[in-house]
Amino acid sequence: MSMFSKENMNEIFEDIKKNLVRGVKDRKHTFHTPVFCNIGDQKAIESRVVVLREFDSNNMILNFHTDFRSPKIADLMQNNNSLFVFYDPKLKVQLRIKTISSVNNQNIITEKMWERTKLVSRKCYLTQKPPSSVTSLPEDGIDDNLKGKEPTLEESEKGYKNFTVVQNKIYQIDWLYLAASGHRRLKIILTDGAPSFHWLIP
Ligand SMILES: Cc1cc2nc3c(=O)[nH]c(=O)nc-3n(C[C@H](O)[C@H](O)[C@H](O)COP(=O)(O)O)c2cc1C
């Protein structure tokens, strides 16, 4: 647990970045699985857990992977406003991070990440029916011949067209430190990569 005073804006900002980096690398860190929210069809709010795959601290971009056929892709292309929520009980920190999303499919970014995607993860992109489509049976949508095993490298390549990297450019961070010693809240606005800080009443 980090032991800085929670009174120094720059230290808080550095600590946020450090923990987002950890969230990508450490599968046990609570920041590995944030909630990602966007505006869906009919303007309803949609939220779901995703795996944090990359954090580019220079450009302040958070990435996750998904299937191009998933309804959130069409929704994000319609409205690219999005939000991540992170909470870590040990750090006592909640982060609400506002982002602008961009969808990458069959481009240089997906090519690079697909190469690094293990066969077991590639399998997620091999369903016949699109994610979120209605089915008459309880099933995972994977072909019978792939049940209970990894696809071969060749079989896995059929998933590439579905493999999608959603990049999310951060423009605002709401940091909340909830502790008996005194709650603190800081809003960080990023303009062309430069942070400006505003204390808020928690
Ligand atoms: C621990 C965990 C990690 C998940 N990671 C992802 C992910 O990285 N990408 C993704 O599209 N869905 C992920 N999901 C599934 C989503 O939460 C969601 O059920 C699915 O994407 C369908 O959401 P949609 O109907 O909003 O498209 C994950 C679920 C859990 C429980």
The ligand as a Gaussian input file, in Angstrom:
#p B3LYP/6-31G(d) Opt

LIG

0 1
 C      -13.912000     -10.805000     -15.063000
 C      -14.571000     -10.444000     -16.366000
 C      -13.801000      -9.945000     -17.392000
 C      -14.394000      -9.602000     -18.617000
 N      -13.605000      -9.066000     -19.605000
 C      -14.183000      -8.687000     -20.763000
 C      -13.398000      -8.042000     -21.766000
 O      -12.195000      -7.791000     -21.593000
 N      -14.022000      -7.683000     -22.916000
 C      -15.355000      -7.919000     -23.116000
 O      -15.842000      -7.578000     -24.178000
 N      -16.111000      -8.524000     -22.194000
 C      -15.563000      -8.903000     -21.014000
 N      -16.330000      -9.493000     -20.048000
 C      -17.758000      -9.764000     -20.342000
 C      -18.542000      -8.469000     -20.183000
 O      -18.647000      -8.136000     -18.812000
 C      -19.935000      -8.564000     -20.828000
 O      -20.686000      -9.568000     -20.216000
 C      -19.866000      -8.847000     -22.326000
 O      -18.812000      -8.105000     -22.924000
 C      -21.179000      -8.462000     -23.018000
 O      -21.408000      -7.108000     -22.777000
 P      -22.269000      -6.173000     -23.739000
 O      -23.616000      -6.845000     -23.879000
 O      -22.347000      -4.890000     -23.004000
 O      -21.537000      -6.092000     -25.036000
 C      -15.771000      -9.812000     -18.816000
 C      -16.540000     -10.301000     -17.755000
 C      -15.958000     -10.609000     -16.566000
 C      -16.831000     -11.140000     -15.448000

